[in-house]
Amino acid sequence: MVKKPKILIVGSGIVGASIALACQNLGADVVVVEQGKLGGLASSNSFGWINASFAPSQEYFELRDAAVDTFRQFSAQLDLNKSVRWQGTLWWEDHGPALKDHFSNLKARGYQAKWLKKNEIKVIEPNLKNAPEEAILTPLEGAGQADKVALAILAELTASGGRVLSGCKVTALDFSRGHVSQAQTSVGDIKCDLVVMATGAAAQHGLVGIDWVLPMQNKTGLILQTSSIPHLINHILMTDDVHFRQNVDGSLTAGEIFSGDLDPNSVPLDLASDVMARLKTKLHGLPKINLTDVKIGTRPVPLDGFPVVGNVPGHGGLFVAVMHSGVTLAPLIGQLLASEMLQMSESSLLVPFRPNRF
Ligand SMILES: Cc1cc2nc3c(=O)[nH]c(=O)nc-3n(C[C@H](O)[C@H](O)[C@H](O)COP(=O)(O)OP(=O)(O)OC[C@H]3O[C@@H](n4cnc5c(N)ncnc54)[C@H](O)[C@@H]3O)c2cc1C
């Protein structure tokens, strides 16, 4: 009998969990280790918008576009309907010519998008106060509670024999003749044939014993979570001063700016009250609503802003998968990286995002 390759996945966020399940589905013996909370760090503090609306290069658009499709199929297969909604997005962060330009760019890329006037917006979002004159509807997008998605994936993994170890920090990797052979961890050594570092923002600290460093420009973001309210909004709403959506459980998730950095001079609780106040001005019929969590998250952002996925240069058997927009990308990245590691099949979608560009 051929021995199953033993794969160690470092990090249990949505990216690590997706890679782990994809590897197991291809027949590998998989162990996921997590130093902190299962479900990941960035994944617990994310807005979770699944989209290809924003991509500064054509290659990145193609990756994101394919990723949205993959996520749809993945959420149907895993029955993720408690943590993912495919409600589409209404976007009016910009106005006038900038809004028109954004729409033209989406159409030029063949992306599903519709230009809506105020009267049409009012029909599909009847509880929206002061509807904008114009907005863009991108109907195929969705949003997920990424930590819950990661936990659901890990549950699927363990149900079919995969193993998950929390409270376990990988501190170093050992190599034998240029190929990884084991990980040193806070709870002892773990032998393995292949390792994936899906360590999110922590990737900037590297791993002890590895002389390759991934340059990062991590950014901070503020996300609010509210108590549950009756169903009030139908889409992910990206307005000019707040973005928010309603989850399956009726709670709202809101954020201030989509992909930027938190102003270092801001006081998080004051900013949270401010964002909540902005949100309240947007809706008619809002019942009493409580702020249940103010999250300050660190976005894992490689230096050039693009994902980093593939073999770490000069280190046999060691792979990395670190990215922003990891919620959008995780299920696709999981499948592509697993086939690369286990079936030697390289996807052209990943070629522009290799670690060796650094
Ligand atoms: C405020 C905010 C808003 C965002 N909005 C969006 C959005 O709308 N759409 C979108 O697609 N993306 C969004 N993102 C980005 C997205 O959340 C991340 O790209 C994604 O969650 C990364 O997942 P991950 O599994 O790589 O990392 P994480 O979820 O951070 O998981 C990595 C895990 O690795 C563990 N780890 C690290 N080092 C070790 C070690 N040595 N040993 C053991 N374990 C280790 C960490 O403890 C952590 O739990 C947002 C992020 C933030 C912070």
The ligand as a Tripos MOL2 file, in Angstrom:
@<TRIPOS>MOLECULE
LIG
   53    58     1     0     0
SMALL
NO_CHARGES

@<TRIPOS>ATOM
      1 C1        -10.8490   44.2790    9.3000 C.3       1 LIG1
      2 C2        -10.6900   43.2580    8.2160 C.ar      1 LIG1
      3 C3        -11.5860   43.2350    7.1520 C.ar      1 LIG1
      4 C4        -11.4280   42.3040    6.1300 C.ar      1 LIG1
      5 N1        -12.3460   42.2480    5.1410 N.ar      1 LIG1
      6 C5        -12.2500   41.2860    4.1850 C.ar      1 LIG1
      7 C6        -13.2750   41.1440    3.2160 C.ar      1 LIG1
      8 O1        -14.2760   41.8540    3.2390 O.2       1 LIG1
      9 N2        -13.1380   40.1710    2.2680 N.ar      1 LIG1
     10 C7        -12.0480   39.3360    2.2330 C.ar      1 LIG1
     11 O2        -11.9700   38.4660    1.3600 O.2       1 LIG1
     12 N3        -11.0480   39.4590    3.1620 N.ar      1 LIG1
     13 C8        -11.1500   40.3970    4.1280 C.ar      1 LIG1
     14 N4        -10.1860   40.5060    5.0790 N.ar      1 LIG1
     15 C9         -8.9990   39.6660    4.9710 C.3       1 LIG1
     16 C10        -9.2790   38.2290    5.4250 C.3       1 LIG1
     17 O3         -9.9920   38.2570    6.6300 O.3       1 LIG1
     18 C11        -7.9690   37.5000    5.5920 C.3       1 LIG1
     19 O4         -7.2500   37.5620    4.3590 O.3       1 LIG1
     20 C12        -8.1970   36.0240    5.9390 C.3       1 LIG1
     21 O5         -9.0390   35.9020    7.0550 O.3       1 LIG1
     22 C13        -6.8620   35.3860    6.2100 C.3       1 LIG1
     23 O6         -7.1000   34.0770    6.6440 O.3       1 LIG1
     24 P1         -5.8780   33.2140    7.1300 P.3       1 LIG1
     25 O7         -6.3950   31.8530    7.4200 O.co2     1 LIG1
     26 O8         -4.7550   33.3500    6.1560 O.co2     1 LIG1
     27 O9         -5.3370   33.9700    8.4460 O.3       1 LIG1
     28 P2         -5.8720   33.9270    9.9420 P.3       1 LIG1
     29 O10        -7.3410   33.8680   10.0090 O.co2     1 LIG1
     30 O11        -5.2010   35.0380   10.6550 O.co2     1 LIG1
     31 O12        -5.3170   32.5450   10.4710 O.3       1 LIG1
     32 C14        -3.9200   32.3360   10.6220 C.3       1 LIG1
     33 C15        -3.7330   31.5580   11.8960 C.3       1 LIG1
     34 O13        -2.3760   31.1160   11.9670 O.3       1 LIG1
     35 C16        -2.0480   31.0120   13.3420 C.3       1 LIG1
     36 N5         -0.6040   30.9790   13.4610 N.ar      1 LIG1
     37 C17         0.2820   31.9560   13.1020 C.ar      1 LIG1
     38 N6          1.5530   31.5640   13.3730 N.ar      1 LIG1
     39 C18         1.4640   30.3130   13.9100 C.ar      1 LIG1
     40 C19         2.4440   29.3850   14.3990 C.ar      1 LIG1
     41 N7          3.7700   29.6670   14.3710 N.pl3     1 LIG1
     42 N8          1.9960   28.2010   14.9040 N.ar      1 LIG1
     43 C20         0.6580   27.9130   14.9460 C.ar      1 LIG1
     44 N9         -0.2930   28.7520   14.4860 N.ar      1 LIG1
     45 C21         0.1060   29.9360   13.9770 C.ar      1 LIG1
     46 C22        -2.6630   32.2870   13.9330 C.3       1 LIG1
     47 O14        -2.8460   32.1500   15.3260 O.3       1 LIG1
     48 C23        -3.9730   32.4000   13.1530 C.3       1 LIG1
     49 O15        -5.0870   31.8890   13.8720 O.3       1 LIG1
     50 C24       -10.3320   41.3870    6.1540 C.ar      1 LIG1
     51 C25        -9.4600   41.3860    7.2300 C.ar      1 LIG1
     52 C26        -9.6490   42.2990    8.2670 C.ar      1 LIG1
     53 C27        -8.7170   42.2390    9.4520 C.3       1 LIG1
@<TRIPOS>BOND
     1     1     2 1
     2     2     3 ar
     3     2    52 ar
     4     3     4 ar
     5     4     5 ar
     6     4    50 ar
     7     5     6 ar
     8     6     7 ar
     9     6    13 1
    10     7     8 2
    11     7     9 ar
    12     9    10 ar
    13    10    11 2
    14    10    12 ar
    15    12    13 ar
    16    13    14 ar
    17    14    15 1
    18    14    50 ar
    19    15    16 1
    20    16    17 1
    21    16    18 1
    22    18    19 1
    23    18    20 1
    24    20    21 1
    25    20    22 1
    26    22    23 1
    27    23    24 1
    28    24    25 2
    29    24    26 1
    30    24    27 1
    31    27    28 1
    32    28    29 2
    33    28    30 1
    34    28    31 1
    35    31    32 1
    36    32    33 1
    37    33    34 1
    38    33    48 1
    39    34    35 1
    40    35    36 1
    41    35    46 1
    42    36    37 ar
    43    36    45 ar
    44    37    38 ar
    45    38    39 ar
    46    39    40 ar
    47    39    45 ar
    48    40    41 1
    49    40    42 ar
    50    42    43 ar
    51    43    44 ar
    52    44    45 ar
    53    46    47 1
    54    46    48 1
    55    48    49 1
    56    50    51 ar
    57    51    52 ar
    58    52    53 1
@<TRIPOS>SUBSTRUCTURE
     1 LIG1         1 GROUP 0 **** ****
